[in-house]
Amino acid sequence: MPGMIWQCRGQSLSLTEPLVMGILNVTPDSFSDGGAHHDPARAVAHGESLVADGAALLDIGGESTRPGATPVPPAEELRRVLPVLERLRDRVRVPLSVDTRNPEVAAAALSAGAHIINDVAAHRTDPTLWQHVARHGAGYVAMHMQGLPATMQVAPQYRDILAEMREFFTERLARLAEHGVTGPQVVLDPGIGFGKNLEHNLALLRDPCLFAPAGRPILVGVSRKSFLGNLLGVGIEKRLPAGLACTLWAAQRGVRIFRTHDVAETVQALRMWTALAAGEDRHPPGVGPGRN
């Protein structure tokens, strides 16, 4: 994806090569690491560790959106997020994203220095959150979700998931532009596991570019998700190899941002893939080194 740039509040992120977004949950109830970094000091230390491991961005979340989750009041979400955001702002040099679907939280986070709003509820009708993003020139992740976290995994259905996703993102880009959020600010996330069953998730991962309007990059988050366990029969602690397989497959098909808990492993896998991919055009098919 030569020349692709993501504009995030004065920072221009090149997406010529894949970037890793480290997950920093400051919640007591997230599906994988709930409570592990609920204390602000521990959360900040973990964020610094993720950057040291190679994270190009950090995504701070104060509300769990796992299947069946209930909403968190904005005041509580802010109590969890702001102390971590404010400390990390002065300690790390990577863009900071806040994972929220609440306009009040987005406004406060942007005022506190966040560079990106990661919006799991991009299907919203109220433009207030978008207006905050536009005013700050922030980056924006538009994620697709069918339904709400409390109900999204109750028999999700699509006529044609790839066509419907493309229609959704085309319409969202137009709506965002109407409210001042321009194309270079926007990254598209298909929302793996958000109102999708196993077959839906696999269809989206097989060829991501089929659902994305031309010209905007794709973010994918598969880290430790339940569809991996459903397919392979493994618990959360054993899903890393499957997640890395999905990551490398998606990178080969043009995805350029990967949201993950396992930053060091994902960075290493993508660096190896990048080194191998860089040599693809050096030899005609079947005439590479070591071939007869």
N, C-alpha and C positions, 0 to 999 in steps of 0.2 A: 504494500500500500504506500508507494513512494509519494512523499510530499504531503501526506495527511497530517494535519495539525489539530490539536484540541486546545481551544482557547479557554483558560481558566483564570480569570481575574488578573490579567496582566502577565500570566505565564503561558508560554506557547509550548505545549508538549508534543514532541515529534513522535509519530506512531509508525515510523519506518520499520522499527523493530518492536516486538511485543513488550508491554509493560505489565508489571505485577502490582496489584492493589492489595495491600495487607488489611485483613479484617481485624478491627479492634472493637469488640463488643463490650460495652460497659453496662451490661444488663445482668440480672440475677437468674434469667430464665431462657437464654438463647439455647437452641437445640443442641449445639455441640460444646460450647465453652461457657455456658451461663454461669455467672458467679465467679469465674476464674479471675476476671479483671474488674470486678465491681468497685473495688477500692481505687480512688483516683491515682494514688502513688504507684500502685501495681500496674494500673492501666498505662500510665505514662512510661514506666520502665519497659513494659511490653511493646509499646509503640516504638520506642527507641531501638529495641531489639529487632523488631521487624524491619526497620530502616537499615540497620546494620546488616541484616540478612539479604538486603537487596530490594526491598519494597520501593517502588518509584512513587507510590501514593499510599496514604493511609485513609481508611474509611471507618469513621467512628459512629457507632450506633447505640442509641439509648433506649430503643424499643424493640423487643423481639417480634419478628414477623414470621416465626415458624408456623406451620399448619396448626390451627386451633388457638392461636395466641389471641389474647384480648388487648384492646387498646390501652395505652399508657397516657395519663393526663399530661398535657404539655409542660406543666410546671415540674413534674417529676422527671420527664425526659430531659429538660434543661438542667435540672439539678445533677443528673448523671453525666451529661455531655460537656457542659461548659467548662468545668474545672480542668478536664482532660484536654480539651481543645486549647484552652488558654495557655496551659503549660507547654504543650507540644509545639504550639505556634512559635515559641521562643527557643525550642531545643532541636528541632529537626528542620531540614531544608527542603523537604518534599511537600507537594501540595496536600492539603488536608481536606478530606471529604466528610460530610455529615450525612448519615443514612437516616432520613426522616421523611415522613409523609405529612408533617404538620407545618402549616405556613408560619405559625408563631415561632416554632423551633428553628425553622430555616432562617427567618429574619434575624433572630438573636445570634445564631451561629455565624451568619455572614457578617454581622456587625462585629463579632469577636474575631474575625479573620479567616473563616473557612473559605476555601477556594472553589469548592464543588458541593452541590447538593445532589445526593443520590436518592431519587424519588421512586419508591416502589409503587406509588399510587399515581403514576403518570396518566392514568385514565381519568383523572379528576376533571370536573367541569368548572370549579371555582379557579380563576386565574391568579389568585393572590400570591401563591407561592412562586409562580412564574414571574410575577412582577418584581418580587424581591430579587430573584436571580438576575433579571434584566438590569435592575438598578445597579447592582454590584458588578455586572459583567462576569458573573461566575460561570464555571462549568456546570453542566446539568446532565445527569444520567436519567434517561427516560426508560423506565422498566415496565414491561407488560405484565399485568396480573389479571387473571380472570377471577372476579369476585373480591373477597376480603380475606385476610389471614384466617379469621375464625371459620370460614366456610369454603375456602378456595379448593380444598382437596376432596370435597364431596362431589364425586362424579363429574369432573370437568369434561366438557364436550365442545367439539369444533366440527364445522363442516369440512374445512380444509385449513389446517392450522398454519401452513406456510402462507397461503393467500390472505387469511385473516390477519396474520401478524403484519404482513406487508401493508395492507390497508390501514391498520392501526397506526403504524409508524409514519406512513405518508401523511395521514390526517393530523397526527400529533406535531409533526414538524411544521405543518402549515399553521396550526393553532399557536404553537410556541412563537413563531415568527410574528403573528398578529400582536403578541404581547411583549415583543422586544427581545426575545431570546433567539439569537441568530444561529444558523446552521453550524458554524464552527465551534459554538459552545456546547453542542449536543452530541452525546454518545448514546447508542441504543443498546438496551439489555433485554433479551428475550424472556427473562424471568424464569429460568430453569427451576422447576418445582413449585412455581407459583400459579396454581390453577392448571396444572398439567399432570397427566399420568405418565407412566413409563414410556409408552409409545410416542406420546407428544414430545417428551424431552429428547428422545433419540432422533426423532424427525428433525427437530430444530438444530441438533448438533451435527447431523450428517452433512448438511450443507448450509451453513449460516447465511451466506450471501443471498440465498434464495428468498429470505424474508425481509432483508434490509434494503430500503431505498438507496440508490447509488449515491455515493459521496459522503456518507457518514460512517464512522467506525463503530465496531461492535464490542461490547463488554460481555463476558460470560462468567458466571459464577457457578461452579459445580462442586466446590469444596465440601466434602464429607456428606453430601446430600443423600436423602433417603432413596432416590431412584437407583443409586449405585448399589445400596444394600439390597433393594428389592430384586435387582437383576442378578446379583452375585451371591446373595446370602451371607453378607459380612456385616459386622457391626461398625459403628462410627470409627473406632480406633484402627480399623483395617481397610479403610476405603482410599487411602492415599494413592496406591498404584493405579486404581481405576480412575481417580481424578486426574492424575498426570496423563494417562492415556487420552482422556477427553481433551485435556489442555493441548497436547501436541497435535492431535487430530484437528482441533479447531484452529490452531495457529497455522497449520498447513492450508487451511481454507480461508484465511484472511482475518480471523479474529485478532485484535491487537491489544486488548486489555483483559487481564484475568484477575478476578477477585478471589482471594484464597486465605484460609487460615495458615496454610503450610508454605510460608514464603520462601524459606531457604531452598526447599526441595523443588518448588515450582521455578524459581529463578535458575537453579542449576539445570533443570530439564530444558528450559527454554533457551538458555545459552548454548547448550549442546545442539539443540535443534537449529538455532540460528547459524552456528558454525557449519553444520552439515548443509543447510539450505543455501548458504552463500556459495557453495561449490557446485550447485546443480547445473549451472549454465556453462561450466568450464569444459565439459566433455559431451560429445554426442551420446545419445542413448546407447548403452551397451559397449562404450569405448572408454569407460572410466578406468582409474588406476586399478591394477590387479586383475583386469579382465582380459580374456583372450578371445 
